[in-house]
Amino acid sequence: MSVSGNLVNRNFLKGAENLSVRGQFGFGLNIGRGENNQRVFNLQSRNISLNSNLQFPSHVDFLGLSKFVNRVGLIPDRFFNNFDSEAKTNISLGFTSLKFFNFYGFNSLNAAFGYEYTSPKGHRYIFRPMGINFDQYSILDTTEFLNLPIIFLQFRDVLGTGFFFRDFTHIYNGVKNKKGRSFVLINKLEFSGLEVDLFNRLYNVVTNSNKDWKISLPNDKKIDFAKYIKYEFDFRYHMEFSKKHSLAFRFNSGVAIPFNKDRVVPFIKQYGLGGPNSLRAWNIRQVGPGGYVDPLYKLEPPSDLNIFIQQGDMKIETNVEYRFNIFLFLDGALFVDAGNVWNLKASNDLPNAHITSDFLDQVAIAAGYGIRLNFVFFNIRFDTGYKIRSPYQDKVSQRNWFTWNEILNQGIGNIQVGVNFPF
């Protein structure tokens, strides 16, 4: 749950420049089972963010990068001419502070320069050639990680950089046809440390050395450069049968490939499933990676009050949701979620966590129902998810599927509260 505010100045520099400043404060609340199997509310996290964006109404070709890309043939002349006349330029600066109580904290400072352009056919392009972010983690002494080196590598402080290519996003919203069918297609490609790694390798060749560049601070602490390539694909299909009945489908997948010396993607850039917008029978980051079972997971109450860090380098997820109106502004939904996350590399620290040809055997499945309060411009939803299939076999029964009695024993299921549709 969160509250936010937004300040906008639509003529900041007296030339139709749009300055927006957005602040947000929120907290994570888990509805879990405590002693005697009673439902209890547990305050898990706190989130504070402040982001600003200055948008110029025209294309500002900083350092002539856009023209250079056009001259070498990477962008056709027709597209470039439309882009040059219609694109908007963005300069952004932001800060985020996230804290999981009794676990870890995360602070991130970021800045970026880029463009936003919508073509005549409705294709939206967001390109940021330059961007930098500093991510700082703090792990509490009471946090248990089983002393796994790979976990501590994911939680180290890093500097993400992009000086010629930071990220690129393509979004297309298909127009709804006469049969009420429409779709949304999203592609996102992100790089970090590509230029730094290239110059680092050239330096090592020239000097005949094998140094891994880091940033040294006055207190002898060293900051690593985040080096990875990340791609995500999201496809959504919507079928509207009438004003009161519709069916929504989503397929979402992504992969993050590290190319640093330790072959580890920063924690904040990995994929996690579970929560109000994903596998709704599980909590955030509770699923995976693969068939890995966290030995620190408490099976006895209050097990629902655990905080999880189960993430991976790759994710595959699909969702189907039937939405219908019950009465006036009260809507309902029936849904099925399926998916998991995996690591790309096998590790003795995390057995059964990497992707293999048998990855379908490690897919988790959830199903449930939801109640939504539809206020036209937004809705508040209460979804209840039930575990149908586990990503790993039960040690006793040697099966992944939950029996009907086991599903009934989940009671009212895992309650998820969210704002607006999950997809």
ChimeraX attribute file (.defattr): number of C-alpha atoms within 10 A of each C-alpha:
attribute: neighborCount
match mode: 1-to-1
recipient: residues
	/A:1	12
	/A:2	12
	/A:3	10
	/A:4	12
	/A:5	10
	/A:6	12
	/A:7	11
	/A:8	14
	/A:9	13
	/A:10	15
	/A:11	12
	/A:12	15
	/A:13	12
	/A:14	8
	/A:15	10
	/A:16	14
	/A:17	19
	/A:18	18
	/A:19	20
	/A:20	17
	/A:21	17
	/A:22	15
	/A:23	17
	/A:24	15
	/A:25	15
	/A:26	15
	/A:27	17
	/A:28	15
	/A:29	16
	/A:30	23
	/A:31	18
	/A:32	21
	/A:33	19
	/A:34	17
	/A:35	10
	/A:36	8
	/A:37	11
	/A:38	10
	/A:39	14
	/A:40	15
	/A:41	12
	/A:42	16
	/A:43	14
	/A:44	17
	/A:45	19
	/A:46	18
	/A:47	19
	/A:48	18
	/A:49	18
	/A:50	18
	/A:51	18
	/A:52	19
	/A:53	19
	/A:54	21
	/A:55	21
	/A:56	21
	/A:57	16
	/A:58	18
	/A:59	19
	/A:60	16
	/A:61	14
	/A:62	12
	/A:63	8
	/A:64	9
	/A:65	12
	/A:66	18
	/A:67	15
	/A:68	13
	/A:69	13
	/A:70	15
	/A:71	12
	/A:72	9
	/A:73	10
	/A:74	11
	/A:75	16
	/A:76	12
	/A:77	12
	/A:78	9
	/A:79	11
	/A:80	17
	/A:81	13
	/A:82	14
	/A:83	21
	/A:84	17
	/A:85	12
	/A:86	16
	/A:87	22
	/A:88	20
	/A:89	22
	/A:90	24
	/A:91	18
	/A:92	18
	/A:93	18
	/A:94	18
	/A:95	17
	/A:96	17
	/A:97	17
	/A:98	18
	/A:99	19
	/A:100	18
	/A:101	13
	/A:102	14
	/A:103	17
	/A:104	17
	/A:105	19
	/A:106	18
	/A:107	18
	/A:108	19
	/A:109	18
	/A:110	18
	/A:111	18
	/A:112	20
	/A:113	20
	/A:114	24
	/A:115	22
	/A:116	19
	/A:117	21
	/A:118	18
	/A:119	13
	/A:120	9
	/A:121	9
	/A:122	13
	/A:123	14
	/A:124	17
	/A:125	20
	/A:126	20
	/A:127	21
	/A:128	23
	/A:129	20
	/A:130	17
	/A:131	23
	/A:132	18
	/A:133	20
	/A:134	18
	/A:135	22
	/A:136	17
	/A:137	19
	/A:138	14
	/A:139	16
	/A:140	13
	/A:141	9
	/A:142	9
	/A:143	10
	/A:144	11
	/A:145	14
	/A:146	11
	/A:147	9
	/A:148	12
	/A:149	10
	/A:150	15
	/A:151	17
	/A:152	12
	/A:153	15
	/A:154	18
	/A:155	20
	/A:156	17
	/A:157	21
	/A:158	22
	/A:159	22
	/A:160	22
	/A:161	25
	/A:162	21
	/A:163	17
	/A:164	14
	/A:165	20
	/A:166	24
	/A:167	21
	/A:168	18
	/A:169	17
	/A:170	17
	/A:171	17
	/A:172	17
	/A:173	15
	/A:174	15
	/A:175	12
	/A:176	13
	/A:177	9
	/A:178	7
	/A:179	10
	/A:180	14
	/A:181	17
	/A:182	17
	/A:183	17
	/A:184	15
	/A:185	15
	/A:186	16
	/A:187	16
	/A:188	18
	/A:189	19
	/A:190	17
	/A:191	25
	/A:192	26
	/A:193	23
	/A:194	23
	/A:195	16
	/A:196	18
	/A:197	18
	/A:198	10
	/A:199	12
	/A:200	15
	/A:201	17
	/A:202	12
	/A:203	15
	/A:204	13
	/A:205	11
	/A:206	8
	/A:207	10
	/A:208	9
	/A:209	10
	/A:210	11
	/A:211	11
	/A:212	13
	/A:213	16
	/A:214	13
	/A:215	12
	/A:216	11
	/A:217	9
	/A:218	6
	/A:219	6
	/A:220	8
	/A:221	10
	/A:222	15
	/A:223	18
	/A:224	17
	/A:225	22
	/A:226	27
	/A:227	26
	/A:228	21
	/A:229	19
	/A:230	20
	/A:231	18
	/A:232	17
	/A:233	16
	/A:234	18
	/A:235	17
	/A:236	19
	/A:237	17
	/A:238	18
	/A:239	18
	/A:240	16
	/A:241	12
	/A:242	10
	/A:243	9
	/A:244	12
	/A:245	15
	/A:246	18
	/A:247	18
	/A:248	19
	/A:249	18
	/A:250	19
	/A:251	17
	/A:252	16
	/A:253	18
	/A:254	20
	/A:255	22
	/A:256	25
	/A:257	19
	/A:258	20
	/A:259	17
	/A:260	17
	/A:261	8
	/A:262	11
	/A:263	15
	/A:264	23
	/A:265	25
	/A:266	23
	/A:267	21
	/A:268	14
	/A:269	15
	/A:270	23
	/A:271	24
	/A:272	27
	/A:273	27
	/A:274	22
	/A:275	21
	/A:276	24
	/A:277	19
	/A:278	22
	/A:279	30
	/A:280	31
	/A:281	29
	/A:282	24
	/A:283	24
	/A:284	20
	/A:285	21
	/A:286	22
	/A:287	31
	/A:288	31
	/A:289	31
	/A:290	31
	/A:291	25
	/A:292	19
	/A:293	19
	/A:294	18
	/A:295	9
	/A:296	11
	/A:297	13
	/A:298	12
	/A:299	10
	/A:300	11
	/A:301	15
	/A:302	17
	/A:303	13
	/A:304	21
	/A:305	20
	/A:306	17
	/A:307	19
	/A:308	16
	/A:309	16
	/A:310	24
	/A:311	26
	/A:312	28
	/A:313	26
	/A:314	25
	/A:315	25
	/A:316	19
	/A:317	21
	/A:318	20
	/A:319	23
	/A:320	20
	/A:321	22
	/A:322	17
	/A:323	21
	/A:324	19
	/A:325	17
	/A:326	13
	/A:327	9
	/A:328	8
	/A:329	12
	/A:330	15
	/A:331	19
	/A:332	20
	/A:333	21
	/A:334	18
	/A:335	21
	/A:336	21
	/A:337	25
	/A:338	21
	/A:339	26
	/A:340	29
	/A:341	34
	/A:342	30
	/A:343	27
	/A:344	19
	/A:345	13
	/A:346	14
	/A:347	12
	/A:348	8
	/A:349	14
	/A:350	19
	/A:351	14
	/A:352	20
	/A:353	26
	/A:354	22
	/A:355	22
	/A:356	16
	/A:357	6
	/A:358	8
	/A:359	17
	/A:360	13
	/A:361	16
	/A:362	26
	/A:363	22
	/A:364	27
	/A:365	26
	/A:366	23
	/A:367	22
	/A:368	22
	/A:369	20
	/A:370	20
	/A:371	20
	/A:372	24
	/A:373	17
	/A:374	17
	/A:375	11
	/A:376	7
	/A:377	6
	/A:378	11
	/A:379	16
	/A:380	15
	/A:381	23
	/A:382	17
	/A:383	24
	/A:384	22
	/A:385	27
	/A:386	27
	/A:387	22
	/A:388	21
	/A:389	21
	/A:390	20
	/A:391	25
	/A:392	21
	/A:393	16
	/A:394	12
	/A:395	8
	/A:396	6
	/A:397	9
	/A:398	9
	/A:399	14
	/A:400	19
	/A:401	19
	/A:402	16
	/A:403	12
	/A:404	9
	/A:405	8
	/A:406	13
	/A:407	16
	/A:408	12
	/A:409	11
	/A:410	13
	/A:411	9
	/A:412	12
	/A:413	21
	/A:414	23
	/A:415	22
	/A:416	22
	/A:417	21
	/A:418	16
	/A:419	16
	/A:420	16
	/A:421	12
	/A:422	13
	/A:423	16
